[in-house]
């Protein structure tokens, strides 16, 4: 999906009007006039590979990071379009949720609530899923400037998934 210059102009107009509401964290009010995009021509590829033979990647929007990674900029009214790579090597000994736009209480206790990495590992061990990608991807789901995310981060995430030769992706929106 590509958002054109007309969408960007509507976004800029919305952002100018919504800034006071965003600063006040009045999310409902801020997003009343948001220029939601209606995707057209969504590419669809039918699933043909048995899941027990497939390599699956995890991509989540819960804003999870691990030690050594910079936090997401949850305070930015325009969101944070960056992403983080989470290596798939054992349970995460430490993690952080850097997302200020949902109740993170449960995720602070168990990251599997928003990033079910351990659950996918169990499915591999049970031979329900063939394999996991060696890397998972996480980003902060609060990204009002969708055009920037689609132009910059989405292609880079796609490169990671292609390089890791995944057959499918478990998308976990928050």
ABEGO torsion letter per residue (X at the ends): XBBBAAAAAAAAAAAAAAAAAAAAGBAAAAAAABBBBBBBGBBBBBBABBAAABBBBBBBAAGBBBBGBBBBBAABAAEBABBBBBBBBEBBABBBBBBAABBAAAAAABAAAABBAAAAAAAAAAGABABBBABBBBBBABBABAAAAAAAAAAAAAAAAAAAGBABBBBBBX
